[in-house]
Amino acid sequence: MSEMDVLVSATRETFRIQMIIFLYGQNSYNLIQYVNQLIDRYQKKYPDSFNMHKFDLETDNQDEIRNAIKENSFFKQVKFVVVKNPFAKSDFLEKILKENDLEKQKDLVLLLYQTGEQEKFKTLKLFALLTKTAQIKEFKAPTIQAMNKFASSYIIENKLPIKKEILVKLVKETGPDFWRLKNELDKIASFAKEENKRDVSEEDLARLVNFKINHNIFNIVDAAFSNQGKALTLFDDYLTQGGDALYLLSMIAFQLKNMLIVRELIDKKCQYAQILKKTKMHPFFFKKNYEAVQKYTLNDLKNIFQKVVDFEIGLKTGQVESENIFFKIFI
């Protein structure tokens, strides 16, 4: 019998449940999944007598919560009271638990759950009380192995065309956050379907995912083509802080490819709206590219692109130092 089965083990013949369940921890994704699974299991076990109340102690009226826990019904029912954030008003809930002998209430399940850092509430009296009276389950922050397994299962289930090394980069960015990882994967899956992508590239990932470092990367790349004094400082800061020189080069190359396309269409006398439609770029990024190419001829951009390629080869073979990126490419 699984842990979930134990929590839903009361039979219809005995029709008597007295239970306090307390779930907590940093892994809010799995915790919420578990809450929903418990609710679903009880609903299926008692389809004609299940009566659920849901509250959030951070926002809901205390009297309503008190009444839901205390009230008795003339009808046979399984009363399932779910309380989110019990430690938001721990003194109130502690008083309720002490004043009401829940063991004398028939057919009551009180499910309490709290996400976040447990150290914030482990010292409170309510936590000590729950360790004595409740069935407890802690949801610890997921490991990198768990995150990778989740991501791998997702791409298999959704047939998402993304390479392992790109997936590793995504998992590294999202950290121990299942919610964000799933949201980013959903976004990528939607993009791949709409664009009929056979392979999600690193450039696609950079466009779609709001990487923490990308704010700096895009500022650097933007400055490189608009304000080179500022760009020099940003380049130096990025590399001093341990930024990946090859990744920076890939973003410069990505920007240059877009600029080359726009510049070529401008030279063919295409109008702004026509170029936007042909490139299928996001209007914001298109505007950035359109403004940036005004300072360059097509040959200028091709020469800079060749310098990027040459510098990448030199960096990989150890013939150049990453600190010289700016001077070797833009000066």
BELCOR-V24936 format. One record per run of one state. SS is the DSSP state (h for helix, s for strand, l for the rest). FROM is the first residue (numbers start at 1). TO is the last residue. If there is no record, write none. Layout:
# BELCOR-V24936
SS/FROM/TO ; SS/FROM/TO
This chain:
# BELCOR-V24936
l/1/2 ; h/3/7 ; l/8/17 ; s/18/25 ; l/26/27 ; h/28/45 ; l/46/49 ; s/50/56 ; l/57/61 ; h/62/70 ; l/71/77 ; s/78/84 ; l/85/85 ; h/86/99 ; l/100/101 ; h/102/104 ; l/105/107 ; s/108/115 ; l/116/117 ; h/118/120 ; l/121/124 ; h/125/133 ; l/134/134 ; s/135/139 ; l/140/143 ; h/144/157 ; l/158/161 ; s/162/162 ; l/163/163 ; h/164/174 ; l/175/177 ; h/178/194 ; l/195/199 ; s/200/200 ; l/201/201 ; h/202/208 ; l/209/213 ; h/214/224 ; l/225/227 ; h/228/240 ; l/241/244 ; h/245/267 ; l/268/271 ; h/272/279 ; l/280/282 ; h/283/295 ; l/296/297 ; h/298/317 ; l/318/321 ; h/322/330 ; l/331/331
